[in-house]
Amino acid sequence: MTPDAALDASRLRRLQLAGVLSGLTAGAWLGAAEAPTKMVSLGISPVVISLAMVLGVFIARWSLPALLRGTSAVAWDIRQAPHLVVWAVLAGCLWAVANTLTIFAIRDVGLSIAFPLWNSNSLLGIVWGFVFFNELRQAAWSRWLGVLGGAALMFGGGALLAVASSAQAPAGHPLRGVVAALTAGALWGTMYIPYRKAYLTGMNPLSFVTLFTVGELGMMAALAIGDRGGVAALAAELLRARAVLFWLLLGGFLWVVGDLFQQYAAKYVGISRGIPLSNTNQLWGLLWGIFVFGELRGAAGGSYAQVIGGSLLMALGAGAIALASAAGPEHRRWQDAATREASRYGVDPAYVGSALAGRDTGARARSRTRLDWLIALAATAVFGGFAAVAHVPEMALAWRWVAGLVCAMLVLLVGTGLVLWRATRFN
């Protein structure tokens, strides 16, 4: 199948449904991944928190693809499109810097305020999707209205949530926190360019994330060593924080699950739609902030009205974007962009076309090798070792809400995972 081969309408609808559900599920898991960053209130350095999360991300980004697809399939993808290694590493570097900035933002202005500021990345995603990848080209005015109007509603709703939470912002340097959050949004918005290049070219999301994490870990390690004043000082600080490192590693693991769904959303509905949908993580972050951590406890009634209004606006915006899926003419422009990428980098057009259609690209399913099982066992051992020395942080938590939110996340995980498997076999 070549990149310019048209997809039939029913196949396109199935792929877009999988992409929309992936974006919404990503929001739930990405929102939960931010919860451990509240440990910055315990006096742990933001850089140390970010490094520990990235270590969890690194472990998950290698173990999950090994279990779901196998390292041999990952290697096959790399041989088909070796140029994407550089793009993946670059994206990982941008992610590491942005994630570190979000910790500073949470420390200075709080989780509820920082979320809508860095979620401005969805606006950049729409711009980059249109400029570089033909998204929204030849789309009907109703699709334009759905995407742009939905993004505006989500941003407006996020602003209302920020206003409602402003009274809960910690004392410190609010301007510094705002700048950190906005800069993180700009870096994350730019990071989606390599995402889209990868999936138009044909790389499987499970392969891309294994390369992505090389840039993440390298950049984050360099930042942490520089910030702490050397390897010895960093190691000493990690040792002092060993009782809570498990929770930070777990946050990184949750992030990877969410990011995998975000990758599938970017692949099947584009970054102009997939990124705003995954930015419903702000709603989930609000649920964690209010019900688990009690961020609005004692607030005036007007604050709760703003929270309800902002949440409804965000939900309406996400619904508008979900309904504004790409129709045939726009999807053909995506295929034009895929053809351009294949020609530019000398990638097999059949590989690119099969991947764009969510079909097998030639990396046949194989039984897991010893290497795959070794990676999975090593990841389990690392998490188990940190769990053995972990303590529940001295923070007031509403455990019933923790259980309820986790159950909702698992339902989304299983449901969307089944839809993806049936439509694409995780291709």
C-alpha positions in Angstrom: 0.0 0.0 0.0 1.4 3.4 -1.0 1.0 6.6 1.1 -1.5 8.1 -1.4 -3.8 5.1 -1.4 -7.2 6.3 -0.1 -8.7 4.6 2.9 -12.3 3.5 2.8 -14.7 5.5 4.9 -15.4 2.7 7.5 -11.7 2.1 8.0 -11.0 5.8 8.5 -13.8 6.0 11.1 -12.4 3.1 13.0 -9.0 4.6 13.1 -10.3 8.0 14.2 -12.4 6.5 16.9 -9.3 4.8 18.2 -7.4 8.1 18.1 -10.1 10.0 19.9 -10.4 7.4 22.7 -6.6 7.3 23.0 -6.5 11.1 23.5 -9.1 11.0 26.2 -7.5 8.0 28.0 -4.1 9.8 27.7 -5.7 12.7 29.6 -6.7 10.5 32.5 -3.2 8.9 32.9 -1.2 12.0 32.3 -3.3 13.9 34.9 -2.6 11.2 37.4 1.1 11.2 36.6 1.3 14.8 37.9 0.0 13.8 41.4 3.5 12.6 42.7 4.9 16.0 41.8 3.0 17.4 44.8 5.9 16.0 46.8 7.7 19.2 46.0 5.8 20.6 49.0 7.9 18.2 51.2 11.1 20.2 50.4 12.5 17.8 47.7 14.3 19.6 44.9 12.3 19.9 41.7 15.2 18.7 39.7 15.5 15.6 41.9 11.8 14.9 41.5 12.0 15.3 37.7 15.1 13.0 37.5 13.3 10.3 39.6 10.3 10.5 37.3 12.4 10.3 34.2 14.1 7.1 35.6 10.6 5.6 36.0 9.8 6.8 32.4 13.0 5.2 31.1 12.2 1.8 32.7 8.6 1.9 31.4 9.5 3.0 27.9 11.7 -0.1 27.5 9.7 -2.7 29.4 6.2 -2.0 28.0 7.3 -2.1 24.3 9.3 -5.3 25.0 6.2 -7.0 26.4 3.7 -5.6 23.9 5.7 -5.9 20.7 9.2 -7.3 21.3 12.6 -5.7 20.9 13.1 -7.4 17.5 10.1 -5.5 16.1 11.5 -2.2 17.5 14.8 -2.9 15.8 13.0 -3.6 12.5 11.3 -0.3 12.7 14.6 1.5 13.3 16.1 -0.1 10.2 13.2 1.1 8.1 13.4 4.7 9.2 16.8 5.3 10.9 16.5 9.1 10.5 13.8 9.1 13.2 16.4 8.2 15.8 17.7 11.8 15.8 14.1 13.2 15.9 13.2 10.9 18.8 16.2 11.9 20.9 15.5 15.6 20.2 11.9 15.1 21.4 13.1 13.4 24.5 15.5 16.3 25.3 12.6 18.8 25.0 10.4 16.6 27.2 13.0 16.4 30.0 13.5 20.2 30.1 9.7 20.9 29.9 9.0 18.3 32.7 11.5 19.9 35.0 10.0 23.4 34.4 6.6 22.0 35.4 7.9 21.0 38.8 9.2 24.6 39.4 5.8 25.9 38.2 3.9 23.6 40.7 6.2 24.7 43.5 5.6 28.4 42.8 2.0 28.6 41.7 0.4 25.2 42.5 -0.8 22.3 40.3 -4.2 23.8 39.5 -2.8 27.0 38.1 0.2 25.5 36.3 -1.9 23.0 34.4 -3.8 25.5 32.1 -0.6 27.5 31.5 1.5 24.6 30.2 -1.6 23.2 28.4 -1.2 26.1 26.0 0.8 23.5 24.1 -2.5 22.4 22.4 -2.6 25.8 20.6 0.9 25.2 19.3 -0.1 21.7 18.2 -2.9 23.1 16.0 -0.5 25.6 14.4 2.3 23.0 13.8 -0.2 20.5 12.5 -1.5 23.0 9.9 1.8 24.4 8.9 3.9 21.3 8.6 1.6 18.3 8.2 -1.4 19.4 6.1 -3.8 19.0 9.1 -7.1 20.9 8.6 -6.2 21.5 5.0 -9.3 21.0 2.8 -11.3 20.5 6.0 -14.9 21.7 6.1 -15.7 24.9 8.0 -17.5 22.7 10.6 -14.2 20.8 11.3 -12.3 24.1 11.6 -14.9 25.4 14.0 -14.9 22.2 16.0 -11.1 22.2 16.5 -10.5 25.9 17.0 -13.6 26.5 18.9 -13.0 23.4 21.0 -9.5 24.5 21.8 -10.7 28.0 22.7 -13.3 26.5 25.1 -10.8 24.2 26.7 -8.3 27.1 27.2 -11.1 29.3 28.6 -12.2 26.6 30.9 -8.7 26.1 32.1 -8.4 29.8 32.8 -11.5 29.6 35.0 -10.1 26.7 36.9 -6.9 28.6 37.4 -8.8 31.6 38.8 -10.7 29.4 41.1 -7.5 27.9 42.4 -5.5 31.1 42.7 -6.3 31.5 46.3 -4.6 28.2 47.0 -1.4 29.1 45.2 1.7 28.7 47.5 3.6 31.8 48.6 6.8 32.3 46.7 7.5 33.6 43.2 4.3 33.5 41.2 5.8 35.3 38.1 8.6 32.7 38.0 6.1 29.9 38.2 4.0 31.4 35.4 7.0 31.8 33.1 8.1 28.2 33.9 4.7 26.8 33.0 4.4 28.8 29.8 7.9 27.8 28.7 7.1 24.1 29.4 4.0 24.5 27.2 6.1 25.9 24.4 8.6 23.1 24.6 5.9 20.4 24.7 4.1 22.0 21.8 7.3 21.9 19.7 8.0 18.4 20.8 4.9 17.2 18.9 6.6 18.0 15.5 8.9 14.9 15.9 5.9 12.9 17.0 4.0 13.6 13.8 7.0 13.2 11.6 7.5 9.7 13.1 3.9 8.5 12.5 3.5 10.0 9.0 6.8 8.2 8.2 5.4 4.9 9.5 7.2 4.2 12.8 5.2 2.4 15.4 4.5 4.4 18.6 5.9 1.5 20.7 9.2 1.8 18.8 9.4 5.6 18.9 9.1 5.8 22.6 12.1 3.6 23.2 14.3 6.0 21.3 12.6 9.0 22.8 13.7 8.0 26.3 17.4 8.2 25.4 17.1 11.9 25.0 15.0 12.2 28.1 17.4 10.4 30.4 20.6 12.0 28.9 19.2 15.5 29.1 17.7 15.1 32.6 20.9 13.5 34.0 22.9 16.5 32.7 20.5 19.0 34.2 20.4 17.2 37.6 24.2 16.9 37.8 24.7 20.5 36.9 22.0 21.8 39.3 23.2 19.7 42.3 26.9 20.5 41.7 28.2 17.1 40.7 27.5 13.3 40.7 28.3 12.8 44.4 26.0 15.6 45.6 23.2 14.3 43.4 23.6 10.7 44.7 23.5 12.0 48.2 20.3 13.8 47.7 18.7 10.8 46.0 19.8 8.7 48.9 18.1 11.1 51.4 14.9 10.9 49.3 14.9 7.1 48.9 11.7 6.7 51.0 9.6 8.5 48.4 11.5 7.6 45.2 9.1 4.7 44.5 6.2 7.1 44.2 8.1 9.3 41.8 9.1 6.3 39.7 5.5 5.3 39.7 4.6 8.8 38.4 6.9 8.2 35.5 5.3 4.9 34.8 1.9 6.4 34.8 3.1 9.1 32.4 4.4 6.5 30.0 1.0 4.8 29.8 -0.7 8.1 29.2 2.0 9.1 26.7 1.6 5.9 24.7 -2.1 6.7 24.3 -1.2 10.3 23.4 1.2 8.9 20.7 -1.7 6.9 19.2 -3.9 9.9 19.3 -1.3 12.0 17.5 -1.0 9.2 14.9 -4.6 8.6 14.1 -6.3 12.1 14.6 -3.2 14.3 14.2 -1.6 16.7 16.7 -4.2 19.4 16.0 -6.8 17.2 17.6 -4.9 14.6 19.6 -3.0 17.1 21.8 -6.1 19.1 22.9 -7.9 15.8 23.7 -5.0 14.6 25.8 -5.0 18.0 27.5 -8.1 16.9 29.3 -5.4 15.8 31.8 -6.2 19.2 33.4 -9.6 18.0 34.4 -8.1 14.9 35.9 -5.4 17.0 37.6 -8.2 19.1 39.1 -9.9 16.0 40.4 -6.7 14.8 42.1 -6.0 18.3 43.4 -9.5 18.9 44.9 -10.6 15.5 46.1 -7.3 13.8 46.9 -5.1 16.7 48.1 -7.9 19.0 49.2 -6.6 22.0 47.3 -9.9 24.0 47.4 -10.8 23.1 51.0 -12.4 26.1 52.7 -12.7 28.1 49.5 -15.7 30.4 48.9 -18.7 29.3 47.0 -17.8 31.4 44.0 -14.6 29.3 43.6 -16.6 26.1 43.3 -18.9 27.8 40.7 -15.8 28.7 38.7 -14.5 25.1 39.0 -17.9 23.7 37.7 -18.1 26.3 34.9 -14.5 25.7 33.9 -14.9 22.0 33.9 -18.0 22.1 31.8 -16.3 24.4 29.2 -13.3 22.0 29.0 -15.6 19.0 28.5 -17.6 20.9 25.8 -14.3 21.8 24.1 -13.0 18.2 24.2 -16.4 17.0 22.8 -16.2 19.5 19.9 -12.7 18.4 19.0 -13.7 14.7 19.2 -16.5 15.3 16.8 -14.3 17.2 14.3 -12.5 14.2 13.0 -10.7 14.4 9.7 -12.9 13.6 6.6 -11.7 12.0 3.4 -10.3 15.2 1.6 -8.3 16.3 4.7 -7.0 12.8 5.2 -5.8 12.7 1.6 -3.7 15.8 2.4 -2.2 13.9 5.4 -1.3 11.2 2.9 0.4 13.9 0.7 2.5 14.9 3.8 3.4 11.2 4.3 4.4 10.9 0.7 6.7 13.9 1.1 8.3 12.4 4.2 8.9 9.1 2.5 10.5 10.8 -0.5 12.6 13.1 1.6 14.2 10.4 3.7 14.1 7.5 1.3 11.6 5.3 3.2 9.8 2.5 1.5 6.4 3.9 0.4 4.7 0.6 1.2 5.9 0.8 4.8 4.7 4.3 5.2 1.3 3.6 3.6 0.6 0.5 5.8 1.5 2.4 9.0 -0.8 5.3 8.0 -3.6 2.9 7.6 -2.9 1.2 11.0 -2.0 -2.1 9.4 1.0 -4.4 9.8 4.1 -2.8 8.4 6.0 -6.0 8.0 7.4 -6.4 11.5 5.8 -9.8 12.1 4.6 -10.8 15.5 7.2 -13.1 17.1 7.4 -14.9 20.4 9.1 -12.9 23.1 12.9 -13.4 23.2 15.0 -13.9 26.3 16.0 -10.2 26.0 12.4 -9.1 26.2 11.7 -11.2 29.4 15.0 -10.0 30.9 14.0 -6.4 30.4 10.6 -7.0 32.0 12.1 -8.8 35.0 14.7 -6.1 35.5 12.0 -3.4 35.5 9.9 -5.4 38.0 13.0 -5.8 40.2 13.8 -2.1 40.2 10.2 -1.1 41.1 10.1 -3.9 43.7 13.3 -2.8 45.3 12.2 0.8 45.6 8.8 -0.2 46.9 10.5 -2.3 49.7 12.1 0.9 51.2 9.2 3.3 50.4 7.0 5.0 52.9 3.7 6.7 52.4 4.5 10.5 52.4 3.3 12.5 55.3 0.6 14.2 53.3 -3.2 14.4 53.8 -4.7 12.1 51.2 -8.3 11.1 50.6 -7.8 7.4 49.9 -11.4 6.7 48.8 -11.0 9.2 46.1 -7.6 7.7 45.1 -9.3 4.3 44.7 -12.1 5.7 42.7 -9.9 7.6 40.3 -7.6 4.7 39.8 -10.6 2.4 39.0 -11.8 4.9 36.4 -8.3 5.0 34.8 -8.2 1.2 34.6 -11.6 1.1 32.9 -10.4 3.6 30.3 -7.1 1.7 29.9 -8.8 -1.6 29.2 -11.6 -0.2 27.0 -9.4 1.9 24.8 -6.7 -0.8 24.7 -9.3 -3.2 23.3 -10.4 -0.7 20.7 -6.8 -0.1 19.6 -6.0 -3.7 19.4 -9.0 -4.6 17.3 -8.5 -1.7 14.9 -4.7 -1.6 14.6 -3.2 -4.5 16.6 -1.1 -1.7 18.2 0.4 -0.7 14.8 
